[in-house]
Amino acid sequence: MKSSSNLATQAEYARHRGVNRSSVCRLAQRGILIMRGRLVDVVASDAVLDDRPVDVDESPAAPTAGHKLAPQPVPAALDGESQQPAATSFATARTVDMICRARLRKLELDERQKKLVDTTAVRRTISDAVRALRDGILGIPDRLAATLAAEADQKTVAATLKTELSRELEGLANAIADL
């Protein structure tokens, strides 16, 4: 390991960490290791992997002592309580990401199980059903005027009106039941 600049090849870093080189390659490809060109910044990468803050200088010849990762703002707290920026470690960021993905999967599952529905579709369906009900009720006088005018029996008139109103209300109930 190049101790003067605190940089190491991936093979040297793998020996330093006591892992195989392919593990270090995967960490580098995923962007977890702090790389300076093709070399690994040992202090900064150790800090990330060990989940401890350390100053990191962006120059390739970073001094070895007293380094900290610059604090990065954490996304708004998952419960919406805290808006304060705080130091973010890789483990914290990964935990937040995992929680967000789990919540999204839960929402997708609820939607597939019909526990959740799209509000736009519900509003459109209800709006269409209510509009159809309004049009149907307003059309009753035109449809029944001649029939009711010829009818002398009050019970027959009431039954005819009740039948027409029931038909319109059943149409509304069927449209809402399809949600």
CYANA upper distance limits for C-alpha pairs under 8 A (distance plus 0.5 A):
  1 MET  CA      6 ASN  CA      8.00
  1 MET  CA      7 LEU  CA      7.38
  1 MET  CA      8 ALA  CA      5.62
  1 MET  CA      9 THR  CA      7.99
  1 MET  CA     12 GLU  CA      6.41
  1 MET  CA     13 TYR  CA      8.09
  2 LYS  CA      6 ASN  CA      6.27
  2 LYS  CA      7 LEU  CA      6.13
  2 LYS  CA      8 ALA  CA      6.39
  3 SER  CA      7 LEU  CA      7.52
  5 SER  CA     60 PRO  CA      8.14
  5 SER  CA     61 ALA  CA      5.70
  5 SER  CA     62 ALA  CA      6.95
  5 SER  CA     63 PRO  CA      7.58
  5 SER  CA     64 THR  CA      8.06
  6 ASN  CA     41 ASP  CA      6.75
  6 ASN  CA     42 VAL  CA      6.42
  6 ASN  CA     43 VAL  CA      7.50
  6 ASN  CA     61 ALA  CA      8.15
  6 ASN  CA     62 ALA  CA      7.80
  6 ASN  CA     63 PRO  CA      8.17
  6 ASN  CA     64 THR  CA      6.90
  7 LEU  CA     36 ARG  CA      8.24
  7 LEU  CA     39 LEU  CA      6.39
  7 LEU  CA     40 VAL  CA      5.96
  7 LEU  CA     41 ASP  CA      5.31
  7 LEU  CA     42 VAL  CA      6.31
  8 ALA  CA     12 GLU  CA      6.19
  8 ALA  CA     13 TYR  CA      6.31
  8 ALA  CA     39 LEU  CA      5.88
  8 ALA  CA     40 VAL  CA      5.66
  8 ALA  CA     41 ASP  CA      7.21
  8 ALA  CA     42 VAL  CA      7.15
  9 THR  CA     13 TYR  CA      6.60
  9 THR  CA     38 ARG  CA      7.73
  9 THR  CA     39 LEU  CA      5.45
  9 THR  CA     40 VAL  CA      6.50
 10 GLN  CA     14 ALA  CA      6.55
 10 GLN  CA     21 ARG  CA      7.15
 10 GLN  CA     24 VAL  CA      6.82
 10 GLN  CA     25 CYS  CA      7.45
 10 GLN  CA     39 LEU  CA      7.25
 10 GLN  CA     40 VAL  CA      6.89
 11 ALA  CA     15 ARG  CA      6.90
 11 ALA  CA     21 ARG  CA      6.00
 11 ALA  CA     24 VAL  CA      8.37
 12 GLU  CA     16 HIS  CA      6.65
 13 TYR  CA     17 ARG  CA      6.65
 13 TYR  CA     24 VAL  CA      7.99
 13 TYR  CA     40 VAL  CA      7.55
 13 TYR  CA     42 VAL  CA      7.57
 14 ALA  CA     18 GLY  CA      6.36
 14 ALA  CA     19 VAL  CA      5.63
 14 ALA  CA     20 ASN  CA      6.16
 14 ALA  CA     21 ARG  CA      5.74
 14 ALA  CA     23 SER  CA      8.24
 14 ALA  CA     24 VAL  CA      6.46
 15 ARG  CA     19 VAL  CA      6.84
 15 ARG  CA     20 ASN  CA      7.85
 15 ARG  CA     21 ARG  CA      8.44
 19 VAL  CA     23 SER  CA      7.21
 19 VAL  CA     24 VAL  CA      8.01
 20 ASN  CA     24 VAL  CA      7.44
 21 ARG  CA     25 CYS  CA      6.71
 22 SER  CA     26 ARG  CA      6.68
 23 SER  CA     27 LEU  CA      6.78
 24 VAL  CA     28 ALA  CA      6.66
 25 CYS  CA     29 GLN  CA      6.64
 26 ARG  CA     30 ARG  CA      6.65
 27 LEU  CA     31 GLY  CA      6.82
 27 LEU  CA     32 ILE  CA      5.79
 27 LEU  CA     33 LEU  CA      6.42
 28 ALA  CA     32 ILE  CA      6.34
 28 ALA  CA     33 LEU  CA      5.57
 28 ALA  CA     34 ILE  CA      8.20
 28 ALA  CA     35 MET  CA      8.00
 32 ILE  CA     45 SER  CA      8.09
 32 ILE  CA     48 VAL  CA      7.85
 32 ILE  CA     49 LEU  CA      8.40
 32 ILE  CA     90 PHE  CA      8.25
 33 LEU  CA     40 VAL  CA      7.37
 33 LEU  CA     41 ASP  CA      8.23
 33 LEU  CA     44 ALA  CA      8.38
 33 LEU  CA     45 SER  CA      5.49
 33 LEU  CA     48 VAL  CA      7.83
 33 LEU  CA     49 LEU  CA      8.44
 34 ILE  CA     40 VAL  CA      6.49
 34 ILE  CA     41 ASP  CA      6.03
 34 ILE  CA     42 VAL  CA      8.37
 34 ILE  CA     44 ALA  CA      6.62
 34 ILE  CA     45 SER  CA      5.68
 35 MET  CA     39 LEU  CA      6.13
 35 MET  CA     40 VAL  CA      5.07
 35 MET  CA     41 ASP  CA      6.19
 36 ARG  CA     40 VAL  CA      6.52
 36 ARG  CA     41 ASP  CA      6.80
 36 ARG  CA     60 PRO  CA      6.19
 40 VAL  CA     45 SER  CA      7.69
 41 ASP  CA     45 SER  CA      6.39
 42 VAL  CA     46 ASP  CA      6.36
 43 VAL  CA     47 ALA  CA      6.68
 43 VAL  CA     54 VAL  CA      8.27
 43 VAL  CA     64 THR  CA      7.51
 43 VAL  CA     67 HIS  CA      8.42
 44 ALA  CA     48 VAL  CA      6.82
 44 ALA  CA     54 VAL  CA      7.11
 44 ALA  CA     55 ASP  CA      8.05
 44 ALA  CA     56 VAL  CA      6.56
 44 ALA  CA     67 HIS  CA      8.21
 44 ALA  CA     68 LYS  CA      8.44
 44 ALA  CA     69 LEU  CA      7.93
 45 SER  CA     49 LEU  CA      6.62
 46 ASP  CA     50 ASP  CA      6.24
 47 ALA  CA     51 ASP  CA      6.18
 47 ALA  CA     52 ARG  CA      5.49
 47 ALA  CA     53 PRO  CA      6.51
 47 ALA  CA     54 VAL  CA      6.53
 48 VAL  CA     52 ARG  CA      7.01
 48 VAL  CA     53 PRO  CA      7.99
 48 VAL  CA     89 SER  CA      7.29
 48 VAL  CA     90 PHE  CA      6.66
 49 LEU  CA     90 PHE  CA      8.10
 51 ASP  CA     89 SER  CA      6.46
 51 ASP  CA     90 PHE  CA      7.21
 51 ASP  CA     91 ALA  CA      7.04
 52 ARG  CA     89 SER  CA      7.89
 53 PRO  CA     67 HIS  CA      8.44
 53 PRO  CA     68 LYS  CA      5.63
 53 PRO  CA     69 LEU  CA      6.01
 53 PRO  CA     89 SER  CA      7.91
 54 VAL  CA     66 GLY  CA      7.19
 54 VAL  CA     67 HIS  CA      4.74
 54 VAL  CA     68 LYS  CA      3.15
 54 VAL  CA     69 LEU  CA      5.34
 55 ASP  CA     66 GLY  CA      6.69
 55 ASP  CA     67 HIS  CA      3.21
 55 ASP  CA     68 LYS  CA      2.49
 55 ASP  CA     69 LEU  CA      4.94
 55 ASP  CA     70 ALA  CA      7.02
 56 VAL  CA     62 ALA  CA      7.88
 56 VAL  CA     67 HIS  CA      5.63
 56 VAL  CA     68 LYS  CA      5.83
 56 VAL  CA     69 LEU  CA      5.69
 56 VAL  CA     70 ALA  CA      7.66
 57 ASP  CA     62 ALA  CA      5.93
 57 ASP  CA     63 PRO  CA      8.18
 57 ASP  CA     67 HIS  CA      7.92
 58 GLU  CA     62 ALA  CA      7.76
 63 PRO  CA     67 HIS  CA      8.44
 70 ALA  CA     87 ALA  CA      8.02
 71 PRO  CA     86 ALA  CA      6.85
 71 PRO  CA     87 ALA  CA      4.72
 71 PRO  CA     88 THR  CA      6.80
 72 GLN  CA     85 PRO  CA      7.43
 72 GLN  CA     86 ALA  CA      6.97
 72 GLN  CA     87 ALA  CA      5.97
 72 GLN  CA     88 THR  CA      6.24
 73 PRO  CA     84 GLN  CA      8.19
 73 PRO  CA     85 PRO  CA      4.71
 73 PRO  CA     86 ALA  CA      5.98
 73 PRO  CA     87 ALA  CA      7.19
 73 PRO  CA     88 THR  CA      7.51
 74 VAL  CA     84 GLN  CA      8.39
 74 VAL  CA     85 PRO  CA      6.03
 74 VAL  CA     86 ALA  CA      6.30
 74 VAL  CA     87 ALA  CA      7.63
 74 VAL  CA     88 THR  CA      6.65
 74 VAL  CA     93 ALA  CA      8.36
 75 PRO  CA     85 PRO  CA      8.41
 76 ALA  CA     80 GLY  CA      6.73
 76 ALA  CA     81 GLU  CA      8.38
 76 ALA  CA     82 SER  CA      6.87
 76 ALA  CA     83 GLN  CA      5.93
 76 ALA  CA     84 GLN  CA      8.35
 77 ALA  CA     81 GLU  CA      6.59
 77 ALA  CA     82 SER  CA      5.93
 77 ALA  CA     83 GLN  CA      7.33
 78 LEU  CA     96 VAL  CA      8.34
 88 THR  CA     92 THR  CA      6.61
 88 THR  CA     93 ALA  CA      6.90
 89 SER  CA     93 ALA  CA      6.67
 90 PHE  CA     94 ARG  CA      6.51
 91 ALA  CA     95 THR  CA      6.56
 92 THR  CA     96 VAL  CA      6.69
 93 ALA  CA     97 ASP  CA      6.63
 94 ARG  CA     98 MET  CA      6.58
 95 THR  CA     99 ILE  CA      6.67
 96 VAL  CA    100 CYS  CA      6.69
 97 ASP  CA    101 ARG  CA      6.66
 98 MET  CA    102 ALA  CA      6.58
 99 ILE  CA    103 ARG  CA      6.70
100 CYS  CA    104 LEU  CA      6.73
101 ARG  CA    105 ARG  CA      6.66
102 ALA  CA    106 LYS  CA      6.65
103 ARG  CA    107 LEU  CA      6.75
104 LEU  CA    108 GLU  CA      6.72
105 ARG  CA    109 LEU  CA      6.59
106 LYS  CA    110 ASP  CA      6.61
107 LEU  CA    111 GLU  CA      6.61
107 LEU  CA    116 LEU  CA      8.24
108 GLU  CA    112 ARG  CA      6.70
109 LEU  CA    113 GLN  CA      6.61
110 ASP  CA    114 LYS  CA      6.66
110 ASP  CA    115 LYS  CA      5.46
110 ASP  CA    116 LEU  CA      6.13
111 GLU  CA    115 LYS  CA      6.18
111 GLU  CA    116 LEU  CA      5.04
111 GLU  CA    117 VAL  CA      6.67
112 ARG  CA    116 LEU  CA      8.35
117 VAL  CA    121 ALA  CA      8.28
117 VAL  CA    122 VAL  CA      7.89
118 ASP  CA    122 VAL  CA      6.92
119 THR  CA    123 ARG  CA      6.54
120 THR  CA    124 ARG  CA      6.62
121 ALA  CA    125 THR  CA      6.55
122 VAL  CA    126 ILE  CA      6.58
122 VAL  CA    179 LEU  CA      7.29
123 ARG  CA    127 SER  CA      6.40
124 ARG  CA    128 ASP  CA      6.58
125 THR  CA    129 ALA  CA      6.57
125 THR  CA    175 ALA  CA      7.69
125 THR  CA    176 ILE  CA      7.73
125 THR  CA    179 LEU  CA      8.19
126 ILE  CA    130 VAL  CA      6.51
126 ILE  CA    175 ALA  CA      8.11
126 ILE  CA    176 ILE  CA      7.09
127 SER  CA    131 ARG  CA      6.56
128 ASP  CA    132 ALA  CA      6.61
129 ALA  CA    133 LEU  CA      6.66
129 ALA  CA    171 GLY  CA      8.24
129 ALA  CA    172 LEU  CA      6.00
129 ALA  CA    175 ALA  CA      6.48
129 ALA  CA    176 ILE  CA      7.85
130 VAL  CA    134 ARG  CA      6.60
130 VAL  CA    172 LEU  CA      7.31
131 ARG  CA    135 ASP  CA      6.66
132 ALA  CA    136 GLY  CA      6.48
132 ALA  CA    172 LEU  CA      8.25
133 LEU  CA    137 ILE  CA      6.58
133 LEU  CA    168 GLU  CA      6.38
133 LEU  CA    169 LEU  CA      7.43
133 LEU  CA    171 GLY  CA      7.89
133 LEU  CA    172 LEU  CA      6.78
134 ARG  CA    138 LEU  CA      6.59
135 ASP  CA    139 GLY  CA      6.56
136 GLY  CA    140 ILE  CA      6.98
136 GLY  CA    168 GLU  CA      6.63
137 ILE  CA    165 LEU  CA      7.48
137 ILE  CA    168 GLU  CA      7.36
139 GLY  CA    143 ARG  CA      6.79
140 ILE  CA    144 LEU  CA      6.41
140 ILE  CA    164 GLU  CA      7.64
141 PRO  CA    145 ALA  CA      5.86
144 LEU  CA    148 LEU  CA      6.34
145 ALA  CA    149 ALA  CA      6.44
146 ALA  CA    150 ALA  CA      6.82
147 THR  CA    151 GLU  CA      6.91
148 LEU  CA    157 VAL  CA      6.48
151 GLU  CA    156 THR  CA      7.82
151 GLU  CA    157 VAL  CA      7.22
152 ALA  CA    157 VAL  CA      8.45
153 ASP  CA    157 VAL  CA      7.01
154 GLN  CA    158 ALA  CA      6.75
155 LYS  CA    159 ALA  CA      6.59
156 THR  CA    160 THR  CA      6.58
157 VAL  CA    161 LEU  CA      6.74
158 ALA  CA    162 LYS  CA      6.51
159 ALA  CA    163 THR  CA      6.56
160 THR  CA    164 GLU  CA      6.87
161 LEU  CA    165 LEU  CA      6.66
162 LYS  CA    166 SER  CA      6.46
163 THR  CA    167 ARG  CA      6.68
164 GLU  CA    168 GLU  CA      6.96
165 LEU  CA    169 LEU  CA      6.75
166 SER  CA    170 GLU  CA      6.50
167 ARG  CA    171 GLY  CA      6.82
168 GLU  CA    172 LEU  CA      7.09
169 LEU  CA    173 ALA  CA      6.77
170 GLU  CA    174 ASN  CA      6.55
171 GLY  CA    175 ALA  CA      6.73
172 LEU  CA    176 ILE  CA      6.81
173 ALA  CA    177 ALA  CA      6.52
174 ASN  CA    178 ASP  CA      6.92
175 ALA  CA    179 LEU  CA      7.93
